[in-house]
């Protein structure tokens, strides 16, 4: 059995007290690798050395594998797989640097992809040039309710899919998960256009990046299926976190107040319910399943569900939605910008959210 050498960039501080400044996701990644039995944790890097030392102590990484500089770590420990768990604004430079180092075979990065659309594209291109498997931790798609909902959809429970709606969180940090799930339900078809509007009056910064207070967005996929998002206070109008509308019925996927899938037939108006104790089985998490998929893709050479190709689809919808706000009109794809329109509208003063410190 092949043993995969695994290293981490960005350990974070305290995994017991996650906040909008950091979730210390490397700890969850590490536990998932350890569960597999064919992975050896060989190194970690964090710009705060004490963070890296605490992580190494928790996961039995030798002192020689502890670094502040990720480039020095990669050269020293020669990892096969690297998990990147730093804030989104740093993802692009780190992932490109890892890919161009010629060392790892695979890079598994936390979401969202990057702080800008240009950064997201740059990461994917660098990994492709270097023949490195680049994946992103959209782990919710491995949750039991989502897997079951997709199986029901594929079996024709609501007929032909016509529209996918999500009502949850925000459009960037939460939206990368939510839109990834929309794309999963629609067989990863690419979007063709996006239109949106937002409100941003109270500053909301997660992991160093601005997130709107409220957003309405709509888009069309290349196969004619429509997507729609309502975030912030607007999300309260929906019955489920995700709603799939078909020619013969409606399916709701609930995560907020309960974990359930409900299917309502338009023919007889009867509803079938499936309820869950959580997203994954007892003693297992969606991250465990995601990491297992990443490692399996390294071994088989097959593309992971968490591939950069799939992540780009979700990321393009996000930045196209913000670009629609900036242009005040529909944005046809492919998206031809490099920046983050929401960040730029804040920087220019076009949007002036009140700081929480005011």
N, C-alpha and C positions, 0 to 999 in steps of 0.2 A: 504494500500500500504506500502510495506517495504521500510524503509529509510536506505540507505547504508552510513556508516561513512567512509569518504575518507581522506587519509593523503598523504603527499608528501615528498619524500626524494630528496633533491637537487633542490632548487628553481631557482638557477641561479641569475645573476645580473640584467641586463637591457634587457627586452624583445624587446625594440624598436631598439636595435643595436646588432643584432646577428652577430657572427663572428666564425672563426675556433676554438676559445677557448670555445665557448658556445652559445647555442641558447635560453637558458631559456625556454625550452619546457614545464616546469611545468605550465607556464601561459596558454599555449594552452590546456593542459590536464584539468586544472581547469575550464576553460571556457566551455569545452565540458561536464564535469560533471554537471556544473551549468545548462546547457540547458536541462538536463534530467528531473529535477524536483523531482527525488526520491533519490538524493544524498546530503549529508550534509558534507561540508568541515570542518574538525575538527582539523587538525594539519599540521605543516610543519617543516622541519628541513633543515638547510644548515650550513656548517662549518663556513660561514661568517654570523654572526647573523643579520647584517643589511640587508642582502639579504632576509632572512626569514621574518624579520619584514616588509619589503616593500611588500612582497608577501602576507602576512597575512592582511595587510592594504588594498591591492587591492581586496582581496577576502573575506573580512569580517570574518577572523578567529580570535577567541579570543586570547588575549595576552597569556593566559595559554596554548595555543596550539602551541606556537613558541619555537623551540629548535635548538641547534647546534648539538646535538647528536641524531641520528635517533633511537637508541635503547631506549633512555629515552622517546622519543616522543611516540613510539609504546606502551610502557608500560603505559604511562600516558593517552593517548587519545583512546586506544583500537579500532583501525580502522578495518573496514571490508575489505576495499580495499586500497592498497598503490600503488601510482605511483612513480617509480624510474626514475629520470631525471638527473642523474649524468653522468660524462664521462665514456666511455666503460671500461676503466681499473679498475673502482671501482664496476662495476655491479655485478660480481660474488660474492664477499664477502658480499655485501649488500643484494642481493637477498637470498643467503644462510642464512644469519643472520635473515632476516625477516621470511623465511620459518620455520627455527628452533625455532623461538620465540613462535610459536603456536598461534599467535594472528590473523593475517589477513586470510581471506578466499581466497583472490585473490591478485596477484601482477602483475601490468602492468608496464613493463620496456621499456625504450627507446632502440632503436637500435643503432649500432650493438649489438648482444647478449653480447659478452665479448671480451676482448683483446686477449684471447687464446682459442684454441679448448678445452683444459682441463677445463677451466673456464666455457665455455658454457655447457659442459656435466655435470659439478658439479651443476650448477644452476638447470638444468632440473631434475636431480636425487634428489636433496634436496626437490624440490617442490612436486615431485611424492611421496616421503616418507612421507611428511607432509600432503598430500592430499590438497595441495594449487593449485588453478588454476593460472598457470604462463603464461603470454602472453607478446608479444613484439610488439612495435608500427610500424609494417609494414602497415601503414594506406593507402598506395597508392592503394592497391587492392580494396578499397572501392570507388575509383574514377569512375565516369560515363564512361569514355572511356574504362577503363579496364573491367568493368562489361559488357558493350555492346560488346566489342571484344570477351569476353569469351562466351557470348550468341550466337554470330554469329558463333564462332568456334564450339560450341556444336550442332548448327543447321546444320552443314555441309557446311558452306559457302566456305571453302577452301578444302573440302574433309578430308581425314585422316591426322592428324598432323604428320609431319616428322622432323621438325627442328624449334628451337626457338633461335633467335639471339637478343642480346641487344648491343647497342652502345651508351654509356653514362657514363660520370663521371669517377669514379675509381672502383676498384674491391672490396674494403672493405667498406668504409663508404657509398658511393652511391650504391655499388654492393649489399649490403644486401637488399636494396629495389628492385633493378633490378632483382636479381636472385630469390628473393621471388616471383616476378611477373612471371618469367619464370616457376617456380614451380606451381604457381596458374593456369597458362594456361594448364599445363600438369597434372592437377588433383592430385598434391602433390606426384607424384611418386618419390621415392628415387633415387639418383644418384648411378651409379655403378663404374665409373672411371672418372678421371679428368686429363687433361694435359695442361700445360701452360708455358708461358715465359713472362718476364717483363723487363722493363727498369726503373731504379731509379737513375737519375743523379742529380736532383734538389730536395732538401728536401721539402716534403709536409707532414706536421703534422696537423691532424685535431683532436681536442678534445684529444690531448695527444698521438695520435697513428699515426705511419707512414703509408702513402698510396703511392703506386707506381705512377710513371708519366705515364706509358703506359703499357698495358697488352693485351695479346692475350691468350684466354683460350677456351678449348673445353671439353665437357663432354657428357656422355651417361646416360640416365635414364634406370631404370630397365624394362621399357616397350618398349625400343628400340628407343625412340625419342632422338634426339641429341640437345645439347645446345651449344651456342657459344657466347663469349663475346669479345668486342674490346673496350678498354678504352683509355682515353687521346687523343692524336692526331689521333690515329688509328680509333677513333669513327667517324671521319668525312667522312669515306668511305661509311657509311650507309645512306640509304634514310630515315629511321625512327629510333626512339629510341628503339623500339622493332619490330621485324619482325617474323611473324609466317608463315612458309612454309609448305604447304600441298600438297596432291596429285592432287588437282584440282585448286589450287590458292595460292595467297600470300596476307597476311594481314599486314599492317604497322600501328603501333600506334605511333603517334607523340606527344611529349610534349615540346620540346625545343623551336622551332621557332613558333609553332602553336599547338593547341590541336585538334587532329583529328584522326579518324580511316579510313583507306582506304583499300578496298578489291578489288583485281584484279583477275579476272577469267582467268585461263589458256586456257579455251575453246574458248572464243571469244575476249580475251585481253581487255575487258571492265572493267572500274574501278568505283566502287561505293564509295562515300565519305560521311562521317559523321563528322560534325564539332561542336565544343563545345566552350562555353565562358570560361570554367574553368573545374576543375576536379570534382566539386560538384555543387549542385544547389545554387541559390542565397541565401545568408545568412547562408550557411552551408559549412562545410569543411570535408575533409576526416578524420581528427582527431575526429570530432564530431561523425562520423559514426563508427569509430573504438572504441571509448570509449563506445558508445551505445551498440556495440556488446559485449564488455568485461562485462559490467554490466548485459546485458541480459544472458550471459553465467553463471554468478554467480547465477542469479535467477532460471534458468532452470536446471543447472547442466550439460548442454551440452557443448562439447568442442568448444571453439572459433576458428574462422579461424586464429586468431593470436597466436595460441597455441605454446608452446615451441617445440612440436613435429614438427610442420611445420617450425619453425624458425631454428631448428637444421639442416634441410635439406639444407637450403640456406647457413648456416654458415659452414657446412661441405664442400660444394663446394668451398667456399672462401679459407678456410685454406688448402684444398687439392690442389687448384691452386697454392698457394704459396709454398706448399711442393713439388709440381712437379718441380718448379723452383730450389729449393734446391737440389733435387735428380737428376735433369736433365733427367727426364723420366716420364712416365705415372704413376699415383698413383691409385692403385685399392682400392676400399672402402669395408668395413668401414675403416676410417682413424685412424691410430694407433699412433698418436702423441699427445702431451699434450700442446705444446707451440704455438707460433705464428712465423712461419718460416721467414716472412719478418722482423719482429723485431729482430730475432736472427741473420739473415744475416747482418743486419745493425750493431748490437752489436759486431759481430765477425770481422767486417771489410771486409767481402766478398762483401758487397754493401757499397759504400761510397758516399752518396748523398752530394752535396755541400749545406752547410747551407745558408739560406737566409740572415744571418748576415755577411757572408763572402764577 
